[in-house]
C-alpha cells in the first residue's frame, strides 16, 4: 500500500512535459497511430489470408484427409488413384472413404456475362462432405444434371443473381462452355486464391471437367468409427497406402494450407514485412519526439542530477513519456483500423475482423516500440553534466 501511495503522490513529470508542447504531442500521437494502423492492417490481412483460404478445409466432414503427394495447396492439387480409398476401407476403424473433386473453372457471370474463374467442388450427394446447412438442405438438387449451388459471399457483381435465387428462382449460365443451372445458395466466402465457389455432385463435376478421369481423386475424405484413436488410424493408413498420397488429420490439413501461404507464398512474407515496417516506423517517430524532448529539457535533467536524483529516475521519466505516448496513440490507431476493417470486408468479402488477441498484441508491440525509443533517447542523459550546462 505504501508503494501505491508514493506512486499516487508522485509528480507526473512525464505527462507534464508532453502536455506542455501540445502541437508536438499531437504530431507524436499521429505518428504512433499511423504505425499502429500499419500493424493492424498487415496483421488483419495476414489473418484474412489464412482464414479465407481454410474456410472450406474447416467445413469438411472428415476425420482424416488424403491428398496427392505433390499437392501444394487447394489451388495446386495433384490427383491420386481412387484405389487408395478402397485400400483405406480395409484399415480397421475406417467407417467410410469418399472422393472429392476440386478444380478451377471458367464460368460466365450470370449478371455481367463476363468470363471469370471460379472454384468448383464435386461431392457425393449421398454422403454430405461439407458442413454447410444450406448445401445439406439442397443436396438432392445437385443430383440433377448440370445443377450447381452458388456461394452467396463470392466476390463480384452477383446482387441480381442472389436476389433471384433467394426468391426461389433458378438462374442459367455457362460453366466451361456448358449450360448449367444454379438452383440455390450457400455461404463460404471469397479468398485470396478464389473469388467464389460452386458446389455440385461428383457426376456433374466429371461432366463439366471431362479431362479428369473419375478414377483420379482430388481429396479423400475418411470418416473413422467412434472411439477410434485418430493418430493410430493415421499411422495405419500411412503404412498401408502408397507414397503417392499424404495422410493428414483434419487439423493437419488446415495447417498444411496455412503453411503454404506462410512459407511458400510471397503474400504471407509481404504481410510479415509490413508488420515489421510499421514497428520500425513507430520506433523512429517516437525516438524523434523523445530525443527532441530530452534535448529541450537537458538543462533541467542536469539540474536533477546535480541535486541528487539518480540516472534511473530520469530514465523512468522518459519511459513514462514513452508509455503515455503508446497508450494515447493506440486509441486512434485502433479506431481507424476498425473502420478500415469494415471497409475491407465490404469491398472484398474477406474475413477482416478485429479480435481481442490482435488488439492486445498490437498494444504490447506499441508499448515495446515506445520503450525501445525511450531507452535510446535516454543515452544522452548519461552524458548530461551540470558543470557543462551552466
Order of alpha helices (4+ residues) and beta strands (2+ residues): alpha-alpha-alpha-beta-beta-alpha-beta-beta-alpha-beta-alpha-beta-beta-beta-alpha-beta-beta-alpha-beta-alpha-alpha-alpha-alpha-alpha-alpha-alpha
